[in-house]
Amino acid sequence: MSAALEETPISYEDLADIEREFDDAETEIIRQQVALTAPLYSRRTKTVSQIPNFWPLVLEQAPPDIDQYIQPSDSALLLSSLLSFSVDHFEINPNKSKNSAFGDPRSVSIRFEFSQNEYFENAVLEKKFWYRRSRDGWSGLVSEPIRIQWKKDRDLTGGLLDMVCNVWDVEQRSSNGTDATQRELTLEQKSLKKTIENTGMGGLSFFAWFGFIGRKVSAEESAEAIAKDVEIRKNRKANKASPPESIDGDADEGEEDLDMSLEIFPDGDELAIAFTEDLWPSAIKYFTQAQEQDAISDADFESDEGEPDDFNDPPQDSADSDDDEIDARPTKKQRAA
Amino acid sequence: MSAALEETPISYEDLADIEREFDDAETEIIRQQVALTAPLYSRRTKTVSQIPNFWPLVLEQAPPDIDQYIQPSDSALLLSSLLSFSVDHFEINPNKSKNSAFGDPRSVSIRFEFSQNEYFENAVLEKKFWYRRSRDGWSGLVSEPIRIQWKKDRDLTGGLLDMVCNVWDVEQRSSNGTDATQRELTLEQKSLKKTIENTGMGGLSFFAWFGFIGRKVSAEESAEAIAKDVEIRKNRKANKASPPESIDGDADEGEEDLDMSLEIFPDGDELAIAFTEDLWPSAIKYFTQAQEQDAISDADFESDEGEPDDFNDPPQDSADSDDDEIDARPTKKQRAA
């Protein structure tokens, strides 16, 4: 079954070209979706800001692809102190970006607001993710670490987040960004690498996510890579040969290995996507789920979705027909409960 | 934390109204997305039809939310005989529907084409799912069972699919649809119910999915429910009281219990959604993943995404720079491999 393309007139580039066109269409759709839903999100924010504990309750209902990263101590902090959560496609938000017509709709800014709490001073933790394309053909979300002002002896990340921020600050000062020829680890990087290797990362705090960086791809590199990619595809369509790609491969591969070995939260981009594509749009659904579950347990309510054996029993009158209005379709698991 | 809305000016209807507006926006976005991507899917179909075994290879890579339903014998059949797979939003396809400007974009027709095989005669198995709203406030996908012409002693569903089709045929003949007053099970229904109760449904064949029905909601009931819903929301906005909803609740609840107890593939709608929203759009990504994995194992290829310990080794020259063009970003699991 392997090498399935060998006997065909179709090449990997043909498939890649089609994928890229789907990608472009998807990006355009996101742009339209953000524009169409902006007034709805405004209205929702206005409404839910009048509901105390809305966002903590939503987070409590978060599906596994978010919940798996939240430790019990994180949970306690979020439940007691999270005031508000929001996602903004800042690159296409005309209030945030001068170039909003050309920004990437997939870049997002994820913002948590906190009331006074015993763990850190910050009232706001906001993390940006930029959608970038690298010269070796990769594309995805990159970020920068956010420093949390931990209170004394309350650092949920055991110093890891601070170390990542220190490494980052040194890099920013020393070379205006990454120095492709620098192979020797700085003292800070050595320290971080060692700590990562010696830390059981299993129970790592959710707040380490604020240290996620990902690949180091600058806006300039991305713009170049995108332009080049457009040219290559244009040439392929016209059946023209493209100038050979400068293989800076060596430097990049070493860089990427280094990047990933100093990454304290490798799935940081996937978590950002889960926040953006699941929790943020579906917040009311999760909130309603929480209420329904509470109502069911509080009222010792016998579900009117009877078991097969019960279907001859007289159905219970549901006085609260309001719940029927809500479009939050219970999952199969809830229905069977 | 329960009854979080009690002390607030916000009601469940307020939240439900907002949810519904998001739903409407989402539906509009799907409509735009289908229109925007139609030419891309045509081009893709033309290209992949020249690649033998394209769809079997794609299905082999299917993620858990599809793969969990495919048994080994199903897999063997699909691998050897599946010629083609496609998803069509038929209600908004002007070639398929006269009312395509008003159809629901979420309704889909899922089509499998087969070469001659030892299990069944059908060259095509096509299943339609309609997006409907019921008068009790539920909304989702409903379907009808598709009969498979099994060859002798080759029924992968152990007779279950045939029984579902028989029950369906009796219902269609007897009352032009569901008879809300009929509480007694027909002979066919009793037989089906008993077989379901006595069958270990764990290893149930994927082909039983063609028997999924879901809730019994007719196009008429749906149109009524939608119109009524629009009116209620309009009144709420204008702060007018709506006429009380006719509580046909009793009949519907009994109906639903009956429906679900005779359902041989309860997650049929979720699988349809996984086909539509994951496998169909991402087919090239899955195909490419399959090729990359084969290339890696065949060539005893040392991944150039090195482990942290390897980053000082000279990176391997990648002769096949074509792969870099492909946008299929490996999952974290693959990267670590």
Boltz contact constraints between the chains, C-beta under 6 A:
constraints:
  - contact:
      token1: [A, 2]
      token2: [B, 294]
      max_distance: 6.0
  - contact:
      token1: [A, 2]
      token2: [B, 298]
      max_distance: 6.0
  - contact:
      token1: [A, 8]
      token2: [B, 50]
      max_distance: 6.0
  - contact:
      token1: [A, 8]
      token2: [B, 51]
      max_distance: 6.0
  - contact:
      token1: [A, 10]
      token2: [B, 47]
      max_distance: 6.0
  - contact:
      token1: [A, 10]
      token2: [B, 50]
      max_distance: 6.0
  - contact:
      token1: [A, 10]
      token2: [B, 51]
      max_distance: 6.0
  - contact:
      token1: [A, 12]
      token2: [B, 322]
      max_distance: 6.0
  - contact:
      token1: [A, 13]
      token2: [B, 325]
      max_distance: 6.0
  - contact:
      token1: [A, 14]
      token2: [B, 47]
      max_distance: 6.0
  - contact:
      token1: [A, 15]
      token2: [B, 284]
      max_distance: 6.0
  - contact:
      token1: [A, 16]
      token2: [B, 325]
      max_distance: 6.0
  - contact:
      token1: [A, 16]
      token2: [B, 326]
      max_distance: 6.0
  - contact:
      token1: [A, 18]
      token2: [B, 44]
      max_distance: 6.0
  - contact:
      token1: [A, 19]
      token2: [B, 284]
      max_distance: 6.0
  - contact:
      token1: [A, 19]
      token2: [B, 327]
      max_distance: 6.0
  - contact:
      token1: [A, 21]
      token2: [B, 40]
      max_distance: 6.0
  - contact:
      token1: [A, 22]
      token2: [B, 40]
      max_distance: 6.0
  - contact:
      token1: [A, 25]
      token2: [B, 36]
      max_distance: 6.0
  - contact:
      token1: [A, 25]
      token2: [B, 37]
      max_distance: 6.0
  - contact:
      token1: [A, 29]
      token2: [B, 33]
      max_distance: 6.0
  - contact:
      token1: [A, 33]
      token2: [B, 29]
      max_distance: 6.0
  - contact:
      token1: [A, 36]
      token2: [B, 25]
      max_distance: 6.0
  - contact:
      token1: [A, 37]
      token2: [B, 25]
      max_distance: 6.0
  - contact:
      token1: [A, 40]
      token2: [B, 21]
      max_distance: 6.0
  - contact:
      token1: [A, 40]
      token2: [B, 22]
      max_distance: 6.0
  - contact:
      token1: [A, 44]
      token2: [B, 18]
      max_distance: 6.0
  - contact:
      token1: [A, 47]
      token2: [B, 10]
      max_distance: 6.0
  - contact:
      token1: [A, 47]
      token2: [B, 14]
      max_distance: 6.0
  - contact:
      token1: [A, 50]
      token2: [B, 8]
      max_distance: 6.0
  - contact:
      token1: [A, 50]
      token2: [B, 10]
      max_distance: 6.0
  - contact:
      token1: [A, 51]
      token2: [B, 8]
      max_distance: 6.0
  - contact:
      token1: [A, 51]
      token2: [B, 10]
      max_distance: 6.0
  - contact:
      token1: [A, 136]
      token2: [B, 324]
      max_distance: 6.0
  - contact:
      token1: [A, 137]
      token2: [B, 324]
      max_distance: 6.0
  - contact:
      token1: [A, 137]
      token2: [B, 325]
      max_distance: 6.0
  - contact:
      token1: [A, 140]
      token2: [B, 329]
      max_distance: 6.0
  - contact:
      token1: [A, 250]
      token2: [B, 315]
      max_distance: 6.0
  - contact:
      token1: [A, 253]
      token2: [B, 304]
      max_distance: 6.0
  - contact:
      token1: [A, 253]
      token2: [B, 315]
      max_distance: 6.0
  - contact:
      token1: [A, 254]
      token2: [B, 311]
      max_distance: 6.0
  - contact:
      token1: [A, 257]
      token2: [B, 306]
      max_distance: 6.0
  - contact:
      token1: [A, 257]
      token2: [B, 311]
      max_distance: 6.0
  - contact:
      token1: [A, 261]
      token2: [B, 308]
      max_distance: 6.0
  - contact:
      token1: [A, 284]
      token2: [B, 15]
      max_distance: 6.0
  - contact:
      token1: [A, 284]
      token2: [B, 19]
      max_distance: 6.0
  - contact:
      token1: [A, 294]
      token2: [B, 2]
      max_distance: 6.0
  - contact:
      token1: [A, 298]
      token2: [B, 2]
      max_distance: 6.0
  - contact:
      token1: [A, 304]
      token2: [B, 253]
      max_distance: 6.0
  - contact:
      token1: [A, 306]
      token2: [B, 257]
      max_distance: 6.0
  - contact:
      token1: [A, 308]
      token2: [B, 261]
      max_distance: 6.0
  - contact:
      token1: [A, 311]
      token2: [B, 257]
      max_distance: 6.0
  - contact:
      token1: [A, 315]
      token2: [B, 250]
      max_distance: 6.0
  - contact:
      token1: [A, 315]
      token2: [B, 253]
      max_distance: 6.0
  - contact:
      token1: [A, 322]
      token2: [B, 12]
      max_distance: 6.0
  - contact:
      token1: [A, 324]
      token2: [B, 136]
      max_distance: 6.0
  - contact:
      token1: [A, 324]
      token2: [B, 137]
      max_distance: 6.0
  - contact:
      token1: [A, 325]
      token2: [B, 13]
      max_distance: 6.0
  - contact:
      token1: [A, 325]
      token2: [B, 16]
      max_distance: 6.0
  - contact:
      token1: [A, 325]
      token2: [B, 137]
      max_distance: 6.0
  - contact:
      token1: [A, 326]
      token2: [B, 16]
      max_distance: 6.0
  - contact:
      token1: [A, 327]
      token2: [B, 19]
      max_distance: 6.0
  - contact:
      token1: [A, 329]
      token2: [B, 140]
      max_distance: 6.0
